[in-house]
Amino acid sequence: MGRNSKNRKPLLILSGAILAVLLVLSACFFFYVSDYRHADETAKKAMMTDGTVAVRETSYGYLFDGPSDDNALIFYPGGKVEETAYAPLLKKIASRGVDVCLLKVPFRLAVLDGNAADKALAEHSYRTWYTGGHSLGGVMAANYASSHSDRIKGVVFIAAYPASAMPSDMDVLLITASEDKILNRTKLSESRKYLPGKYSEVAIEGGNHCQFGSFGFMKGDGTASVTPDEQQEKTAGAVVSFILPDAKKTASHQEDARRYFCFQSVLLVIVRMDRLDRAVFSNVELCELDRSLV
């Protein structure tokens, strides 16, 4: 009994030490993930259904259900950011014809569930799918798209870049902001070798890293010279033009048609006024003729 007790003592000490290390690591992890960026009041309001976009909770997170029945974007949130902080941007995208599936990931870290998009694909039957994300979320969106290129047509990087080579036929949109001081520009430049030979790129002049979402200012970011709403409007426009390239043409045609209709209306008014003037002038002539005959 004495010998067994002596033999067990080192094992107990070792087990206790391992347990203590695990407890410390667990405490550090939970402390780290508990410090995240919260959605602001603007984001909370954007989570409400309106006349154009219905917002509802799903098994994977939230669906921003707009007028589209064919196209959808699966969105991975940025690291340690409350997913609903992206509601203003995503609602703008959905209102323009691209529904958005916003993913809710463990501890607000997309890296802990890179395949979170599986549930969105299983729950809906859109004809064309894209993935996208902000910052760390963009990296995970690219990883998922690359390994599911049979289902995903393209990727939207918002202040993000790929970590590995992407399929050569993948559609890619790269969105950055001129005052973004969080994005690592050196790594962004190096990552271009992973992008397909042909891709689209849009720079939001005056925008910064934080204003792609609605969660306040992040230390180290640049000072934006545009409002969050302006930055998100431009971002939404770029995303929709990328996914629905004909939408811009259609809008242009509609504007041309509207202008043509206005021109025709004005011309018709001018013609009618001219005819009226002639009729009045003719009546005056007849009256003068009558007087001369009297």
Phi, psi and omega in degrees: 000318181297316180295317179299321179296319179294321181292327182283335186301313178298323180294319178296320179296316180296316179298318179297320180294317179297317180298319180297318179297317180297320179296319179295315180297319179296317180296319179296319180296312182293328175293319181295311185284341180283344179264089184229169181276125182268149175295138179272184184296324178299318179294319180297321178293324181291345178280357179271139177294140175232193185290344182252321184236126175265129180249122181221150179282144182227183180291336183257346183156257181217147175247128172260098189262101180260206183287351183282143172240354188247326188240139180215148177244126175266120189250124175265122181289162177291162182294131178059037175235132177301127188303325182290352177294343180265006183303315180301315179295312185292326178293323176297319179296314181297323182293341182263003174116010176231107178295153183232130174258107181270120184275141173252114187250157183301132177054023179059035177231107183299334181296339180277351177208071182298336181262022180301335180293342180306317183294322179294317179297323181286330186274336184236165182232047176293151182285320184233130183243142172229155170243158179194170179182165180257131175057238179302327179297327178293323178297315181291326177297321179292318178300316181293314181299319182296325180270358178226043184294347176284341181247329186257125182277325184199175183228140175248112176266122175245108185053047183208174181203160182284152179261349180208170184299140180254157178303142185293338182260011181281132174284134184223135172239127180248115180247126177232174178229140187297329183258016180285113180255001178272320180299131179280102184294328179294313178293326177299314180296317180293329184284348182299336178293341179273346182282156175300162181301328180238124178210163180258148180220135179227130177250124179274105182292126178089354181273164176232189185288316187289327187284001169290334175246190178228077183220021178086184184273143179251131181303131179100346179282162178278167179271122182283147176254005174238160180282161176304319181297318179296316180296318180289327176298313180294321179294314179299319178298319180294319181295314182292321178296327179287313183282324180241075184301334180280345183296322180293319179295318180297316179298321179295318179295321178296321179293319178298318180296320179296318180294320179297319179297318179297318179297316180297321180296315179296316179300319180296319178297317180298315180298316181293321178295322179296317179296321179296318179298319180295319181296317179296317180298320179295319179297321178296318178299318180296319180297316179296324178294319178300317181295325180290336182274344183285000000 
